[in-house]
Amino acid sequence: MPNIKSAIKRVKTTHTAEERNISQKNEMRTAVRRAKAATEANADNKADLVSFALKKVDKAAQSNLIHKNKAARIKSSLMTAAK
């Protein structure tokens, strides 16, 4: 544990940012999983789930949680599966 006051604050802020990032990434993964499951099952609300997943993927890429190319790849696979 750091002794310097500013270092203590940095540890605290880093920890909260890490929790926020992990939470956002997990929400994105869950949304993508649900959208894929809905498209495979041909559910009634698959369009809503796919658009929600695309929104989550875009937000994750925007905040640099995932690379923009990975986001494009995920979005492409979702859109292909939704057809």
PDB file with SEQRES, HELIX, SHEET and CRYST1 records, atoms N, CA, C and O in Angstrom:
SEQRES   1 A   83  MET PRO ASN ILE LYS SER ALA ILE LYS ARG VAL LYS THR          
SEQRES   2 A   83  THR HIS THR ALA GLU GLU ARG ASN ILE SER GLN LYS ASN          
SEQRES   3 A   83  GLU MET ARG THR ALA VAL ARG ARG ALA LYS ALA ALA THR          
SEQRES   4 A   83  GLU ALA ASN ALA ASP ASN LYS ALA ASP LEU VAL SER PHE          
SEQRES   5 A   83  ALA LEU LYS LYS VAL ASP LYS ALA ALA GLN SER ASN LEU          
SEQRES   6 A   83  ILE HIS LYS ASN LYS ALA ALA ARG ILE LYS SER SER LEU          
SEQRES   7 A   83  MET THR ALA ALA LYS                                          
HELIX    1 AA1 LYS A    5  ALA A   41  1                                  37    
HELIX    2 AA2 LYS A   46  GLN A   62  1                                  17    
HELIX    3 AA3 LYS A   68  ALA A   82  1                                  15    
CRYST1    1.000    1.000    1.000  90.00  90.00  90.00 P 1           1          
ATOM      1  N   MET A   1       0.851  -1.182   0.000  1.00  0.00           N  
ATOM      2  CA  MET A   1       0.000   0.000   0.000  1.00  0.00           C  
ATOM      3  C   MET A   1       0.893   1.241   0.000  1.00  0.00           C  
ATOM      4  O   MET A   1       1.864   1.306   0.754  1.00  0.00           O  
ATOM      5  N   PRO A   2       0.570   2.222  -0.840  1.00  0.00           N  
ATOM      6  CA  PRO A   2       1.406   3.419  -0.916  1.00  0.00           C  
ATOM      7  C   PRO A   2       1.287   4.296   0.331  1.00  0.00           C  
ATOM      8  O   PRO A   2       0.280   4.275   1.039  1.00  0.00           O  
ATOM      9  N   ASN A   3       2.335   5.058   0.569  1.00  0.00           N  
ATOM     10  CA  ASN A   3       2.374   5.957   1.720  1.00  0.00           C  
ATOM     11  C   ASN A   3       2.010   7.379   1.351  1.00  0.00           C  
ATOM     12  O   ASN A   3       1.509   8.132   2.186  1.00  0.00           O  
ATOM     13  N   ILE A   4       2.259   7.753   0.107  1.00  0.00           N  
ATOM     14  CA  ILE A   4       2.020   9.128  -0.336  1.00  0.00           C  
ATOM     15  C   ILE A   4       0.533   9.323  -0.593  1.00  0.00           C  
ATOM     16  O   ILE A   4      -0.139   8.453  -1.147  1.00  0.00           O  
ATOM     17  N   LYS A   5       0.029  10.499  -0.174  1.00  0.00           N  
ATOM     18  CA  LYS A   5      -1.404  10.773  -0.230  1.00  0.00           C  
ATOM     19  C   LYS A   5      -1.949  10.701  -1.664  1.00  0.00           C  
ATOM     20  O   LYS A   5      -3.012  10.127  -1.900  1.00  0.00           O  
ATOM     21  N   SER A   6      -1.225  11.278  -2.602  1.00  0.00           N  
ATOM     22  CA  SER A   6      -1.700  11.260  -3.990  1.00  0.00           C  
ATOM     23  C   SER A   6      -1.698   9.843  -4.556  1.00  0.00           C  
ATOM     24  O   SER A   6      -2.567   9.493  -5.355  1.00  0.00           O  
ATOM     25  N   ALA A   7      -0.735   9.035  -4.151  1.00  0.00           N  
ATOM     26  CA  ALA A   7      -0.687   7.648  -4.617  1.00  0.00           C  
ATOM     27  C   ALA A   7      -1.847   6.847  -4.040  1.00  0.00           C  
ATOM     28  O   ALA A   7      -2.406   5.983  -4.716  1.00  0.00           O  
ATOM     29  N   ILE A   8      -2.208   7.129  -2.800  1.00  0.00           N  
ATOM     30  CA  ILE A   8      -3.359   6.470  -2.173  1.00  0.00           C  
ATOM     31  C   ILE A   8      -4.634   6.811  -2.947  1.00  0.00           C  
ATOM     32  O   ILE A   8      -5.475   5.948  -3.199  1.00  0.00           O  
ATOM     33  N   LYS A   9      -4.759   8.097  -3.322  1.00  0.00           N  
ATOM     34  CA  LYS A   9      -5.927   8.530  -4.090  1.00  0.00           C  
ATOM     35  C   LYS A   9      -5.958   7.853  -5.460  1.00  0.00           C  
ATOM     36  O   LYS A   9      -7.021   7.450  -5.934  1.00  0.00           O  
ATOM     37  N   ARG A  10      -4.782   7.728  -6.099  1.00  0.00           N  
ATOM     38  CA  ARG A  10      -4.730   7.092  -7.410  1.00  0.00           C  
ATOM     39  C   ARG A  10      -5.154   5.623  -7.337  1.00  0.00           C  
ATOM     40  O   ARG A  10      -5.841   5.124  -8.229  1.00  0.00           O  
ATOM     41  N   VAL A  11      -4.741   4.935  -6.270  1.00  0.00           N  
ATOM     42  CA  VAL A  11      -5.144   3.541  -6.096  1.00  0.00           C  
ATOM     43  C   VAL A  11      -6.663   3.453  -5.984  1.00  0.00           C  
ATOM     44  O   VAL A  11      -7.296   2.571  -6.565  1.00  0.00           O  
ATOM     45  N   LYS A  12      -7.225   4.379  -5.230  1.00  0.00           N  
ATOM     46  CA  LYS A  12      -8.675   4.391  -5.027  1.00  0.00           C  
ATOM     47  C   LYS A  12      -9.417   4.661  -6.344  1.00  0.00           C  
ATOM     48  O   LYS A  12     -10.377   3.963  -6.671  1.00  0.00           O  
ATOM     49  N   THR A  13      -8.975   5.666  -7.091  1.00  0.00           N  
ATOM     50  CA  THR A  13      -9.657   5.997  -8.345  1.00  0.00           C  
ATOM     51  C   THR A  13      -9.463   4.909  -9.392  1.00  0.00           C  
ATOM     52  O   THR A  13     -10.371   4.614 -10.170  1.00  0.00           O  
ATOM     53  N   THR A  14      -8.270   4.314  -9.406  1.00  0.00           N  
ATOM     54  CA  THR A  14      -8.018   3.223 -10.340  1.00  0.00           C  
ATOM     55  C   THR A  14      -8.929   2.046 -10.053  1.00  0.00           C  
ATOM     56  O   THR A  14      -9.455   1.414 -10.969  1.00  0.00           O  
ATOM     57  N   HIS A  15      -9.110   1.761  -8.780  1.00  0.00           N  
ATOM     58  CA  HIS A  15      -9.973   0.647  -8.388  1.00  0.00           C  
ATOM     59  C   HIS A  15     -11.423   0.892  -8.813  1.00  0.00           C  
ATOM     60  O   HIS A  15     -12.075  -0.013  -9.334  1.00  0.00           O  
ATOM     61  N   THR A  16     -11.928   2.100  -8.597  1.00  0.00           N  
ATOM     62  CA  THR A  16     -13.313   2.387  -8.998  1.00  0.00           C  
ATOM     63  C   THR A  16     -13.464   2.364 -10.511  1.00  0.00           C  
ATOM     64  O   THR A  16     -14.473   1.883 -11.025  1.00  0.00           O  
ATOM     65  N   ALA A  17     -12.460   2.886 -11.238  1.00  0.00           N  
ATOM     66  CA  ALA A  17     -12.522   2.868 -12.699  1.00  0.00           C  
ATOM     67  C   ALA A  17     -12.474   1.437 -13.219  1.00  0.00           C  
ATOM     68  O   ALA A  17     -13.170   1.097 -14.176  1.00  0.00           O  
ATOM     69  N   GLU A  18     -11.656   0.602 -12.592  1.00  0.00           N  
ATOM     70  CA  GLU A  18     -11.553  -0.793 -12.994  1.00  0.00           C  
ATOM     71  C   GLU A  18     -12.878  -1.515 -12.792  1.00  0.00           C  
ATOM     72  O   GLU A  18     -13.301  -2.288 -13.651  1.00  0.00           O  
ATOM     73  N   GLU A  19     -13.534  -1.268 -11.663  1.00  0.00           N  
ATOM     74  CA  GLU A  19     -14.839  -1.879 -11.414  1.00  0.00           C  
ATOM     75  C   GLU A  19     -15.870  -1.435 -12.442  1.00  0.00           C  
ATOM     76  O   GLU A  19     -16.663  -2.240 -12.931  1.00  0.00           O  
ATOM     77  N   ARG A  20     -15.850  -0.141 -12.766  1.00  0.00           N  
ATOM     78  CA  ARG A  20     -16.786   0.398 -13.752  1.00  0.00           C  
ATOM     79  C   ARG A  20     -16.545  -0.233 -15.118  1.00  0.00           C  
ATOM     80  O   ARG A  20     -17.495  -0.614 -15.803  1.00  0.00           O  
ATOM     81  N   ASN A  21     -15.286  -0.346 -15.516  1.00  0.00           N  
ATOM     82  CA  ASN A  21     -14.944  -0.925 -16.817  1.00  0.00           C  
ATOM     83  C   ASN A  21     -15.347  -2.394 -16.902  1.00  0.00           C  
ATOM     84  O   ASN A  21     -15.900  -2.834 -17.909  1.00  0.00           O  
ATOM     85  N   ILE A  22     -15.070  -3.147 -15.846  1.00  0.00           N  
ATOM     86  CA  ILE A  22     -15.425  -4.565 -15.829  1.00  0.00           C  
ATOM     87  C   ILE A  22     -16.942  -4.732 -15.919  1.00  0.00           C  
ATOM     88  O   ILE A  22     -17.440  -5.610 -16.623  1.00  0.00           O  
ATOM     89  N   SER A  23     -17.659  -3.884 -15.201  1.00  0.00           N  
ATOM     90  CA  SER A  23     -19.115  -3.951 -15.218  1.00  0.00           C  
ATOM     91  C   SER A  23     -19.657  -3.671 -16.617  1.00  0.00           C  
ATOM     92  O   SER A  23     -20.538  -4.379 -17.106  1.00  0.00           O  
ATOM     93  N   GLN A  24     -19.123  -2.632 -17.254  1.00  0.00           N  
ATOM     94  CA  GLN A  24     -19.588  -2.266 -18.592  1.00  0.00           C  
ATOM     95  C   GLN A  24     -19.260  -3.362 -19.603  1.00  0.00           C  
ATOM     96  O   GLN A  24     -20.068  -3.663 -20.482  1.00  0.00           O  
ATOM     97  N   LYS A  25     -18.086  -3.952 -19.478  1.00  0.00           N  
ATOM     98  CA  LYS A  25     -17.689  -5.016 -20.389  1.00  0.00           C  
ATOM     99  C   LYS A  25     -18.563  -6.250 -20.205  1.00  0.00           C  
ATOM    100  O   LYS A  25     -18.931  -6.904 -21.180  1.00  0.00           O  
ATOM    101  N   ASN A  26     -18.898  -6.571 -18.950  1.00  0.00           N  
ATOM    102  CA  ASN A  26     -19.775  -7.715 -18.684  1.00  0.00           C  
ATOM    103  C   ASN A  26     -21.170  -7.480 -19.237  1.00  0.00           C  
ATOM    104  O   ASN A  26     -21.782  -8.397 -19.784  1.00  0.00           O  
ATOM    105  N   GLU A  27     -21.685  -6.250 -19.100  1.00  0.00           N  
ATOM    106  CA  GLU A  27     -23.000  -5.923 -19.663  1.00  0.00           C  
ATOM    107  C   GLU A  27     -22.990  -6.094 -21.177  1.00  0.00           C  
ATOM    108  O   GLU A  27     -23.955  -6.589 -21.759  1.00  0.00           O  
ATOM    109  N   MET A  28     -21.886  -5.678 -21.817  1.00  0.00           N  
ATOM    110  CA  MET A  28     -21.775  -5.812 -23.257  1.00  0.00           C  
ATOM    111  C   MET A  28     -21.783  -7.283 -23.659  1.00  0.00           C  
ATOM    112  O   MET A  28     -22.500  -7.675 -24.580  1.00  0.00           O  
ATOM    113  N   ARG A  29     -20.990  -8.093 -22.971  1.00  0.00           N  
ATOM    114  CA  ARG A  29     -20.920  -9.522 -23.285  1.00  0.00           C  
ATOM    115  C   ARG A  29     -22.277 -10.195 -23.107  1.00  0.00           C  
ATOM    116  O   ARG A  29     -22.678 -11.021 -23.927  1.00  0.00           O  
ATOM    117  N   THR A  30     -22.978  -9.843 -22.041  1.00  0.00           N  
ATOM    118  CA  THR A  30     -24.291 -10.423 -21.777  1.00  0.00           C  
ATOM    119  C   THR A  30     -25.279 -10.034 -22.870  1.00  0.00           C  
ATOM    120  O   THR A  30     -26.064 -10.864 -23.327  1.00  0.00           O  
ATOM    121  N   ALA A  31     -25.240  -8.768 -23.288  1.00  0.00           N  
ATOM    122  CA  ALA A  31     -26.144  -8.301 -24.335  1.00  0.00           C  
ATOM    123  C   ALA A  31     -25.876  -9.033 -25.643  1.00  0.00           C  
ATOM    124  O   ALA A  31     -26.812  -9.416 -26.345  1.00  0.00           O  
ATOM    125  N   VAL A  32     -24.609  -9.229 -25.972  1.00  0.00           N  
ATOM    126  CA  VAL A  32     -24.255  -9.938 -27.206  1.00  0.00           C  
ATOM    127  C   VAL A  32     -24.712 -11.389 -27.127  1.00  0.00           C  
ATOM    128  O   VAL A  32     -25.248 -11.933 -28.093  1.00  0.00           O  
ATOM    129  N   ARG A  33     -24.499 -12.010 -25.976  1.00  0.00           N  
ATOM    130  CA  ARG A  33     -24.913 -13.410 -25.795  1.00  0.00           C  
ATOM    131  C   ARG A  33     -26.424 -13.551 -25.942  1.00  0.00           C  
ATOM    132  O   ARG A  33     -26.904 -14.481 -26.590  1.00  0.00           O  
ATOM    133  N   ARG A  34     -27.168 -12.632 -25.342  1.00  0.00           N  
ATOM    134  CA  ARG A  34     -28.633 -12.689 -25.436  1.00  0.00           C  
ATOM    135  C   ARG A  34     -29.105 -12.463 -26.866  1.00  0.00           C  
ATOM    136  O   ARG A  34     -30.044 -13.115 -27.322  1.00  0.00           O  
ATOM    137  N   ALA A  35     -28.459 -11.544 -27.573  1.00  0.00           N  
ATOM    138  CA  ALA A  35     -28.840 -11.265 -28.953  1.00  0.00           C  
ATOM    139  C   ALA A  35     -28.578 -12.472 -29.838  1.00  0.00           C  
ATOM    140  O   ALA A  35     -29.404 -12.809 -30.685  1.00  0.00           O  
ATOM    141  N   LYS A  36     -27.432 -13.130 -29.651  1.00  0.00           N  
ATOM    142  CA  LYS A  36     -27.125 -14.325 -30.447  1.00  0.00           C  
ATOM    143  C   LYS A  36     -28.109 -15.446 -30.156  1.00  0.00           C  
ATOM    144  O   LYS A  36     -28.554 -16.148 -31.065  1.00  0.00           O  
ATOM    145  N   ALA A  37     -28.447 -15.609 -28.873  1.00  0.00           N  
ATOM    146  CA  ALA A  37     -29.402 -16.654 -28.505  1.00  0.00           C  
ATOM    147  C   ALA A  37     -30.779 -16.365 -29.110  1.00  0.00           C  
ATOM    148  O   ALA A  37     -31.468 -17.279 -29.564  1.00  0.00           O  
ATOM    149  N   ALA A  38     -31.170 -15.102 -29.114  1.00  0.00           N  
ATOM    150  CA  ALA A  38     -32.473 -14.734 -29.675  1.00  0.00           C  
ATOM    151  C   ALA A  38     -32.516 -14.950 -31.177  1.00  0.00           C  
ATOM    152  O   ALA A  38     -33.538 -15.380 -31.711  1.00  0.00           O  
ATOM    153  N   THR A  39     -31.417 -14.655 -31.869  1.00  0.00           N  
ATOM    154  CA  THR A  39     -31.408 -14.861 -33.316  1.00  0.00           C  
ATOM    155  C   THR A  39     -31.408 -16.347 -33.668  1.00  0.00           C  
ATOM    156  O   THR A  39     -32.026 -16.758 -34.650  1.00  0.00           O  
ATOM    157  N   GLU A  40     -30.709 -17.153 -32.857  1.00  0.00           N  
ATOM    158  CA  GLU A  40     -30.711 -18.596 -33.117  1.00  0.00           C  
ATOM    159  C   GLU A  40     -32.086 -19.206 -32.871  1.00  0.00           C  
ATOM    160  O   GLU A  40     -32.513 -20.114 -33.584  1.00  0.00           O  
ATOM    161  N   ALA A  41     -32.778 -18.691 -31.840  1.00  0.00           N  
ATOM    162  CA  ALA A  41     -34.102 -19.208 -31.517  1.00  0.00           C  
ATOM    163  C   ALA A  41     -35.200 -18.523 -32.326  1.00  0.00           C  
ATOM    164  O   ALA A  41     -36.369 -18.896 -32.239  1.00  0.00           O  
ATOM    165  N   ASN A  42     -34.813 -17.515 -33.118  1.00  0.00           N  
ATOM    166  CA  ASN A  42     -35.763 -16.734 -33.915  1.00  0.00           C  
ATOM    167  C   ASN A  42     -36.865 -16.152 -33.031  1.00  0.00           C  
ATOM    168  O   ASN A  42     -38.052 -16.289 -33.327  1.00  0.00           O  
ATOM    169  N   ALA A  43     -36.461 -15.510 -31.958  1.00  0.00           N  
ATOM    170  CA  ALA A  43     -37.404 -14.933 -30.998  1.00  0.00           C  
ATOM    171  C   ALA A  43     -38.075 -13.689 -31.584  1.00  0.00           C  
ATOM    172  O   ALA A  43     -37.606 -13.107 -32.562  1.00  0.00           O  
ATOM    173  N   ASP A  44     -39.185 -13.303 -30.955  1.00  0.00           N  
ATOM    174  CA  ASP A  44     -39.936 -12.143 -31.427  1.00  0.00           C  
ATOM    175  C   ASP A  44     -39.178 -10.842 -31.197  1.00  0.00           C  
ATOM    176  O   ASP A  44     -39.272  -9.921 -32.009  1.00  0.00           O  
ATOM    177  N   ASN A  45     -38.435 -10.756 -30.113  1.00  0.00           N  
ATOM    178  CA  ASN A  45     -37.761  -9.504 -29.759  1.00  0.00           C  
ATOM    179  C   ASN A  45     -36.290  -9.489 -30.183  1.00  0.00           C  
ATOM    180  O   ASN A  45     -35.484  -8.778 -29.584  1.00  0.00           O  
ATOM    181  N   LYS A  46     -35.938 -10.258 -31.200  1.00  0.00           N  
ATOM    182  CA  LYS A  46     -34.528 -10.339 -31.591  1.00  0.00           C  
ATOM    183  C   LYS A  46     -34.015  -9.013 -32.145  1.00  0.00           C  
ATOM    184  O   LYS A  46     -32.841  -8.694 -31.959  1.00  0.00           O  
ATOM    185  N   ALA A  47     -34.844  -8.242 -32.809  1.00  0.00           N  
ATOM    186  CA  ALA A  47     -34.406  -6.951 -33.348  1.00  0.00           C  
ATOM    187  C   ALA A  47     -34.049  -5.986 -32.215  1.00  0.00           C  
ATOM    188  O   ALA A  47     -33.056  -5.262 -32.295  1.00  0.00           O  
ATOM    189  N   ASP A  48     -34.861  -5.984 -31.169  1.00  0.00           N  
ATOM    190  CA  ASP A  48     -34.584  -5.121 -30.021  1.00  0.00           C  
ATOM    191  C   ASP A  48     -33.301  -5.539 -29.318  1.00  0.00           C  
ATOM    192  O   ASP A  48     -32.488  -4.694 -28.944  1.00  0.00           O  
ATOM    193  N   LEU A  49     -33.122  -6.853 -29.139  1.00  0.00           N  
ATOM    194  CA  LEU A  49     -31.928  -7.340 -28.457  1.00  0.00           C  
ATOM    195  C   LEU A  49     -30.668  -7.081 -29.272  1.00  0.00           C  
ATOM    196  O   LEU A  49     -29.619  -6.771 -28.709  1.00  0.00           O  
ATOM    197  N   VAL A  50     -30.763  -7.205 -30.585  1.00  0.00           N  
ATOM    198  CA  VAL A  50     -29.603  -6.944 -31.442  1.00  0.00           C  
ATOM    199  C   VAL A  50     -29.239  -5.464 -31.403  1.00  0.00           C  
ATOM    200  O   VAL A  50     -28.061  -5.122 -31.303  1.00  0.00           O  
ATOM    201  N   SER A  51     -30.224  -4.590 -31.479  1.00  0.00           N  
ATOM    202  CA  SER A  51     -29.922  -3.151 -31.442  1.00  0.00           C  
ATOM    203  C   SER A  51     -29.352  -2.750 -30.085  1.00  0.00           C  
ATOM    204  O   SER A  51     -28.469  -1.896 -30.013  1.00  0.00           O  
ATOM    205  N   PHE A  52     -29.849  -3.357 -29.013  1.00  0.00           N  
ATOM    206  CA  PHE A  52     -29.314  -3.074 -27.675  1.00  0.00           C  
ATOM    207  C   PHE A  52     -27.864  -3.546 -27.572  1.00  0.00           C  
ATOM    208  O   PHE A  52     -27.017  -2.854 -27.006  1.00  0.00           O  
ATOM    209  N   ALA A  53     -27.589  -4.722 -28.120  1.00  0.00           N  
ATOM    210  CA  ALA A  53     -26.218  -5.248 -28.095  1.00  0.00           C  
ATOM    211  C   ALA A  53     -25.280  -4.373 -28.924  1.00  0.00           C  
ATOM    212  O   ALA A  53     -24.141  -4.130 -28.525  1.00  0.00           O  
ATOM    213  N   LEU A  54     -25.754  -3.902 -30.072  1.00  0.00           N  
ATOM    214  CA  LEU A  54     -24.933  -3.015 -30.900  1.00  0.00           C  
ATOM    215  C   LEU A  54     -24.610  -1.726 -30.158  1.00  0.00           C  
ATOM    216  O   LEU A  54     -23.497  -1.208 -30.250  1.00  0.00           O  
ATOM    217  N   LYS A  55     -25.579  -1.219 -29.430  1.00  0.00           N  
ATOM    218  CA  LYS A  55     -25.363  -0.007 -28.645  1.00  0.00           C  
ATOM    219  C   LYS A  55     -24.306  -0.243 -27.566  1.00  0.00           C  
ATOM    220  O   LYS A  55     -23.429   0.595 -27.356  1.00  0.00           O  
ATOM    221  N   LYS A  56     -24.393  -1.377 -26.891  1.00  0.00           N  
ATOM    222  CA  LYS A  56     -23.418  -1.701 -25.841  1.00  0.00           C  
ATOM    223  C   LYS A  56     -22.014  -1.884 -26.421  1.00  0.00           C  
ATOM    224  O   LYS A  56     -21.029  -1.454 -25.820  1.00  0.00           O  
ATOM    225  N   VAL A  57     -21.927  -2.519 -27.581  1.00  0.00           N  
ATOM    226  CA  VAL A  57     -20.632  -2.725 -28.227  1.00  0.00           C  
ATOM    227  C   VAL A  57     -20.029  -1.377 -28.634  1.00  0.00           C  
ATOM    228  O   VAL A  57     -18.835  -1.145 -28.448  1.00  0.00           O  
ATOM    229  N   ASP A  58     -20.854  -0.499 -29.186  1.00  0.00           N  
ATOM    230  CA  ASP A  58     -20.371   0.827 -29.574  1.00  0.00           C  
ATOM    231  C   ASP A  58     -19.857   1.607 -28.369  1.00  0.00           C  
ATOM    232  O   ASP A  58     -18.815   2.258 -28.445  1.00  0.00           O  
ATOM    233  N   LYS A  59     -20.586   1.540 -27.259  1.00  0.00           N  
ATOM    234  CA  LYS A  59     -20.166   2.246 -26.052  1.00  0.00           C  
ATOM    235  C   LYS A  59     -18.847   1.689 -25.521  1.00  0.00           C  
ATOM    236  O   LYS A  59     -17.988   2.447 -25.071  1.00  0.00           O  
ATOM    237  N   ALA A  60     -18.685   0.370 -25.573  1.00  0.00           N  
ATOM    238  CA  ALA A  60     -17.447  -0.246 -25.097  1.00  0.00           C  
ATOM    239  C   ALA A  60     -16.262   0.154 -25.970  1.00  0.00           C  
ATOM    240  O   ALA A  60     -15.167   0.398 -25.464  1.00  0.00           O  
ATOM    241  N   ALA A  61     -16.479   0.220 -27.263  1.00  0.00           N  
ATOM    242  CA  ALA A  61     -15.406   0.631 -28.175  1.00  0.00           C  
ATOM    243  C   ALA A  61     -15.080   2.112 -27.998  1.00  0.00           C  
ATOM    244  O   ALA A  61     -13.923   2.522 -28.091  1.00  0.00           O  
ATOM    245  N   GLN A  62     -16.106   2.896 -27.744  1.00  0.00           N  
ATOM    246  CA  GLN A  62     -15.922   4.330 -27.570  1.00  0.00           C  
ATOM    247  C   GLN A  62     -15.089   4.645 -26.326  1.00  0.00           C  
ATOM    248  O   GLN A  62     -14.296   5.585 -26.328  1.00  0.00           O  
ATOM    249  N   SER A  63     -15.273   3.858 -25.272  1.00  0.00           N  
ATOM    250  CA  SER A  63     -14.523   4.080 -24.040  1.00  0.00           C  
ATOM    251  C   SER A  63     -13.271   3.209 -23.973  1.00  0.00           C  
ATOM    252  O   SER A  63     -12.696   3.035 -22.898  1.00  0.00           O  
ATOM    253  N   ASN A  64     -12.841   2.658 -25.120  1.00  0.00           N  
ATOM    254  CA  ASN A  64     -11.608   1.873 -25.252  1.00  0.00           C  
ATOM    255  C   ASN A  64     -11.569   0.630 -24.372  1.00  0.00           C  
ATOM    256  O   ASN A  64     -10.493   0.203 -23.952  1.00  0.00           O  
ATOM    257  N   LEU A  65     -12.715   0.053 -24.093  1.00  0.00           N  
ATOM    258  CA  LEU A  65     -12.734  -1.211 -23.372  1.00  0.00           C  
ATOM    259  C   LEU A  65     -12.406  -2.368 -24.312  1.00  0.00           C  
ATOM    260  O   LEU A  65     -11.794  -3.358 -23.912  1.00  0.00           O  
ATOM    261  N   ILE A  66     -12.821  -2.223 -25.561  1.00  0.00           N  
ATOM    262  CA  ILE A  66     -12.456  -3.185 -26.593  1.00  0.00           C  
ATOM    263  C   ILE A  66     -11.935  -2.393 -27.786  1.00  0.00           C  
ATOM    264  O   ILE A  66     -12.240  -1.210 -27.940  1.00  0.00           O  
ATOM    265  N   HIS A  67     -11.155  -3.048 -28.618  1.00  0.00           N  
ATOM    266  CA  HIS A  67     -10.588  -2.388 -29.789  1.00  0.00           C  
ATOM    267  C   HIS A  67     -11.688  -2.137 -30.817  1.00  0.00           C  
ATOM    268  O   HIS A  67     -12.660  -2.889 -30.898  1.00  0.00           O  
ATOM    269  N   LYS A  68     -11.525  -1.075 -31.597  1.00  0.00           N  
ATOM    270  CA  LYS A  68     -12.568  -0.728 -32.572  1.00  0.00           C  
ATOM    271  C   LYS A  68     -12.752  -1.814 -33.624  1.00  0.00           C  
ATOM    272  O   LYS A  68     -13.859  -2.007 -34.128  1.00  0.00           O  
ATOM    273  N   ASN A  69     -11.674  -2.526 -33.962  1.00  0.00           N  
ATOM    274  CA  ASN A  69     -11.809  -3.613 -34.936  1.00  0.00           C  
ATOM    275  C   ASN A  69     -12.575  -4.789 -34.349  1.00  0.00           C  
ATOM    276  O   ASN A  69     -13.340  -5.448 -35.053  1.00  0.00           O  
ATOM    277  N   LYS A  70     -12.374  -5.055 -33.065  1.00  0.00           N  
ATOM    278  CA  LYS A  70     -13.128  -6.123 -32.411  1.00  0.00           C  
ATOM    279  C   LYS A  70     -14.603  -5.750 -32.353  1.00  0.00           C  
ATOM    280  O   LYS A  70     -15.474  -6.597 -32.552  1.00  0.00           O  
ATOM    281  N   ALA A  71     -14.875  -4.477 -32.080  1.00  0.00           N  
ATOM    282  CA  ALA A  71     -16.260  -4.007 -32.053  1.00  0.00           C  
ATOM    283  C   ALA A  71     -16.907  -4.196 -33.421  1.00  0.00           C  
ATOM    284  O   ALA A  71     -18.051  -4.640 -33.517  1.00  0.00           O  
ATOM    285  N   ALA A  72     -16.176  -3.861 -34.466  1.00  0.00           N  
ATOM    286  CA  ALA A  72     -16.701  -4.020 -35.825  1.00  0.00           C  
ATOM    287  C   ALA A  72     -16.959  -5.480 -36.134  1.00  0.00           C  
ATOM    288  O   ALA A  72     -17.947  -5.821 -36.784  1.00  0.00           O  
ATOM    289  N   ARG A  73     -16.062  -6.347 -35.664  1.00  0.00           N  
ATOM    290  CA  ARG A  73     -16.213  -7.779 -35.905  1.00  0.00           C  
ATOM    291  C   ARG A  73     -17.443  -8.326 -35.184  1.00  0.00           C  
ATOM    292  O   ARG A  73     -18.198  -9.116 -35.751  1.00  0.00           O  
ATOM    293  N   ILE A  74     -17.645  -7.907 -33.941  1.00  0.00           N  
ATOM    294  CA  ILE A  74     -18.808  -8.351 -33.166  1.00  0.00           C  
ATOM    295  C   ILE A  74     -20.094  -7.864 -33.825  1.00  0.00           C  
ATOM    296  O   ILE A  74     -21.050  -8.624 -33.979  1.00  0.00           O  
ATOM    297  N   LYS A  75     -20.108  -6.584 -34.212  1.00  0.00           N  
ATOM    298  CA  LYS A  75     -21.291  -6.015 -34.840  1.00  0.00           C  
ATOM    299  C   LYS A  75     -21.613  -6.709 -36.159  1.00  0.00           C  
ATOM    300  O   LYS A  75     -22.776  -6.953 -36.481  1.00  0.00           O  
ATOM    301  N   SER A  76     -20.572  -7.018 -36.911  1.00  0.00           N  
ATOM    302  CA  SER A  76     -20.774  -7.690 -38.196  1.00  0.00           C  
ATOM    303  C   SER A  76     -21.380  -9.073 -37.995  1.00  0.00           C  
ATOM    304  O   SER A  76     -22.292  -9.469 -38.721  1.00  0.00           O  
ATOM    305  N   SER A  77     -20.870  -9.806 -37.007  1.00  0.00           N  
ATOM    306  CA  SER A  77     -21.399 -11.147 -36.774  1.00  0.00           C  
ATOM    307  C   SER A  77     -22.836 -11.094 -36.272  1.00  0.00           C  
ATOM    308  O   SER A  77     -23.647 -11.956 -36.613  1.00  0.00           O  
ATOM    309  N   LEU A  78     -23.154 -10.085 -35.462  1.00  0.00           N  
ATOM    310  CA  LEU A  78     -24.536  -9.929 -34.981  1.00  0.00           C  
ATOM    311  C   LEU A  78     -25.488  -9.608 -36.134  1.00  0.00           C  
ATOM    312  O   LEU A  78     -26.576 -10.177 -36.230  1.00  0.00           O  
ATOM    313  N   MET A  79     -25.072  -8.707 -36.988  1.00  0.00           N  
ATOM    314  CA  MET A  79     -25.923  -8.314 -38.097  1.00  0.00           C  
ATOM    315  C   MET A  79     -26.096  -9.464 -39.101  1.00  0.00           C  
ATOM    316  O   MET A  79     -27.173  -9.638 -39.672  1.00  0.00           O  
ATOM    317  N   THR A  80     -25.044 -10.233 -39.307  1.00  0.00           N  
ATOM    318  CA  THR A  80     -25.148 -11.383 -40.197  1.00  0.00           C  
ATOM    319  C   THR A  80     -26.093 -12.430 -39.625  1.00  0.00           C  
ATOM    320  O   THR A  80     -26.892 -13.022 -40.351  1.00  0.00           O  
ATOM    321  N   ALA A  81     -25.995 -12.654 -38.320  1.00  0.00           N  
ATOM    322  CA  ALA A  81     -26.859 -13.650 -37.683  1.00  0.00           C  
ATOM    323  C   ALA A  81     -28.314 -13.181 -37.641  1.00  0.00           C  
ATOM    324  O   ALA A  81     -29.232 -14.001 -37.647  1.00  0.00           O  
ATOM    325  N   ALA A  82     -28.522 -11.875 -37.598  1.00  0.00           N  
ATOM    326  CA  ALA A  82     -29.881 -11.337 -37.504  1.00  0.00           C  
ATOM    327  C   ALA A  82     -30.631 -11.412 -38.828  1.00  0.00           C  
ATOM    328  O   ALA A  82     -31.858 -11.316 -38.841  1.00  0.00           O  
ATOM    329  N   LYS A  83     -29.932 -11.579 -39.926  1.00  0.00           N  
ATOM    330  CA  LYS A  83     -30.600 -11.630 -41.232  1.00  0.00           C  
ATOM    331  C   LYS A  83     -31.418 -12.861 -41.411  1.00  0.00           C  
ATOM    332  O   LYS A  83     -32.038 -13.044 -42.459  1.00  0.00           O  
TER     333      LYS A  83                                                      
END                                                                             
